[in-house]
Amino acid sequence: MKTKPRTIDILCVGEILIDFIGHQSGMGIDNTRDYHRYLGGSPTNVAMNAARLGLNPALVASVGDDDFGSYIFKRLDEVGVSTKYITKKKNKPTSVIFVSKTAGTPDFIPFRQADKAITEKQLSKALLLDSKIFHTTCFALSKNPAQATILKKAQEAFELGCQLSIDVNYAKKLWKSRAEALRVIKAYCKFNPLVKISEDDMLRLFKKEVPHDEIFNFFHSEGVTTVCLTLGSKGVKLSKQGYGIITLPAIKVDKIMDATGAGDAFWSGFLFAYINEKPIEKCLEVALKLAALKLQNVGRLPDNINIISELL
């Protein structure tokens, strides 16, 4: 029997947020006077980037039945991301996050309600069977019912032949405890996802600086084949079992406008090339190009990101 082709390139499951990014550069949240509103959330960013790169993404998430929720639906429609798997919660407001504007890893204060209310009925077997990549984040996994839903559906997606992916964007303030975070991360890693992590993520997760080899070994020992470690201005290092370690420098950016979303841009580029069945080195090259483009723009990526397709 012939297998039906999968039509959804990336199924992004997790948080939709309203980001209020500080207008004053280099200021902590305590000294920021003004904020500008943007649509945010790591899975949301990846879905929107994927759509603008010409892929067919789907976004599974929850928002409030409020004006922020209406704004979100409008913005997603403008980019071409389907809203059919997004639920509106009447009793929970749309989640909001305040973010400092910085060239490094930004600080943030989250006000979470609707984003964590993802339920199993949003992720049907038919949807999983139609998806090539199932992508989520540590942010999404930090609260129930989303946590339980995503872990259960990730296993189902894996068993149905879907490639999993995760951004291990661990932040202590989102979790009950570090022990719980490690338990959930390890549970997800059993399904051999493509893993994206950063040095800052690992410093927070392990509470100390850990040699890169130990970081790679941690994930490999949990069942992960491919681990991508982003190093900020120092570039990226990827470890793939049976292949070795690849190191590439970052693309020089004359002036960094905003680092928020740079990791999402990087991973969008990586998955874009991966879906197009490019060698792992090419996946990293496209990822670095997209991250450099994001660093030069505040808020979302510019409209010309389809130029990245010329690199394939």
Disulfide bonds with the S-S distance in Angstrom:
none
